[in-house]
Amino acid sequence: MLISNGGEVPLELVVEPWADSHRIPSKQTCVVVTHSSAADGSWPGTLRGDEPFQVDHRPDSVVVWANGDCFHLSDADGSVIYAADWHCPDQNPVS
Ligand SMILES: [Zn+2]
């Protein structure tokens, strides 16, 4: 999922439930990826199910709830900014 800051000031991006906070500079775009270990590829969702993300926009921040087992944050060029991937099903395949 792309998160773009079209504003003139840095935007705070918080990824829950990890509560990781990052700043998106003005006019920059970040990419948030999450993976699910569910065998059928479904998502536990928030209120409706089958939703990988929920986004709360607040006056000076954006809160992204990732419903997968991990999240990966990168910039628009694909450079990794941060990852909470210790439960990532893509990087820790069940053997
Ligand atoms: Zn992952």
Boltz pocket constraint, residues with backbone or C-beta under 6 A from the ligand:
constraints:
  - pocket:
      binder: B
      contacts: [[A, 33], [A, 34], [A, 35], [A, 70], [A, 71], [A, 72], [A, 85], [A, 88], [A, 89], [A, 90], [A, 91]]
      max_distance: 6.0
